[in-house]
């Protein structure tokens, strides 16, 4: 019998983390896509692509968590957990890279008084980067909890 680690797949804490990832990734995508000129910057396109991958991944695992919590049967197969841990790690590092590059580009645009940074556009880009960082933090936390359970299977 494997001990239940709060935050690992199939627990209510994991469900909360997955819902948080989904909400913050969706918010990041929303704030980035409010401006039609985001596609002119590679870092912004990278963020949109990564958040577009994080949302279905987190939603799917959130559904698995919800099912596991209500049925009281957490999935504990080593092959499944290995795939989930690998997916979490990959998306976690992609999210960190996307959030960091977006924040860097926004700060450079603000410091250079870029004409592309008029109105509230740069503040929306900054808000998008903050939401991506929050999504990354929750994703990284989930991956650590699942990694903790993996050797015990």
N, C-alpha and C positions, 0 to 999 in steps of 0.2 A: 504494500500500500504506500503510495507516494503522498507525502504530506502536502497540504494545500498552502501554497505561497500566495499571500494576498497580492493581487496584481497580475498573476499568471493567467493564462488562457482558461476560461471557464469560471472565473470568479466575478463577483459583482464589482470589485475594484477594477478589474480588467475591462468590464463593460463601461464603467465610467471613463476610463482612460481612452477607450476606443471612441466613445461618443465625443469626448473632448477633442480628440484628433480630427474627427470628421467635421465638427463645428468650426474649429480654428482653420483647418485647411480650406473649408468652403468660404469662410470669411476672407481669408487671404486671396483666394481666387476671385471672389466678388470685388474686393477693393482694387485689385490689379486690373480687372476687366472693365471697370467703370470708365476708363480712358481708352479710346480707340488707338492711341499711339504707342501702347506698351510693346507692340511687336517690333518696334524699331530698335530695341535693346535686347541683346542676347541674354543678359541676366534675367530680364523680366520674362522672356519667353521660356527660359529654363524653369523659373518659378512656376509659371502657369502649367508647364508640362508635368513637373514633379507633383504639384498639388492635384493635378488631374489624375495622377496615379495613386496618391495617398487616399483620396476620398473613397474610391471603390474598395481598396484594400481594407481600410479601417471600417467601412460600413459592413463588409462581408464578415470580418472577424468580430465586429460588434453583434451581428446576428448570431454567430456561433456562440458568443458569450451569453447573449440573452437566452438562447435555447438551453445552454448548459446550466445557467442559473435557475431557470424555471423547472427543468427536468431533474436537476441535481445530479448530473452525470458529466463531469468535465472530461474532455477528450485528452487521453493520456497515452497516445501512441507515439513512440519515438520518431518515426518517420514523418508524421504530421507535424510534430513539434519542431523538428529540424527545419522543415520547409518554412514554417511560420517564423522561427527565429531568424533564418537567413533572409526572408522577405522583410522582416522588421528592421534588421540591421542595414540592408541595402537602402530601403526607403528612408531610414533615419539619417544616414549619411548624405543621401541625395537632398533631403529636406534641409539639413544644416548647410550644405553647400549653396543651395538655391537661396535660402534666407540670407546668408552672409553676402553672397554676391549682389543680391538686390539691395541690401542695406548699404553696401559699399558704393554702388552706382548712385543711389539716391543722395548719399552724403557728398559725393563728388559733384553731383549736379547742383546741390544747394550751395556748396562752397564756391563753385565757379559762377554762381549767379546765372545759370543756364537759362536761355530764353524758353527752353522746353519746360521749365519749372514754374510756370505761371499759375496763379490762382491756388487752388487746393490740390493740384495734381501731385506734387511731391509729397504732400502730407498723406495723400491716399496711398502712394507707393510705400511710404514709411510705415503706415498702418498695415499694409499688406505684408511687409517684411516682419513686423512684430507678430502678426498672427501666424506667420510661417514658423517663427522661432518657437512660439507656444505649441504649435502642432508638433514640431520637432522634439521639444522637451517631453511631451506626452508619449510620443512614439519611441523615443530612446528609453524612457522609463519602462514602457511595456516590454521592449526587447530585453532589458536587463532582468526583469522578473521572469520572463520566459526562459532566458538563458540560465537562470538560477535553477529552474526545474529540470532542464534538459538532461544533465548528468545523472539525475536520480531516477530516470525512467528505465 
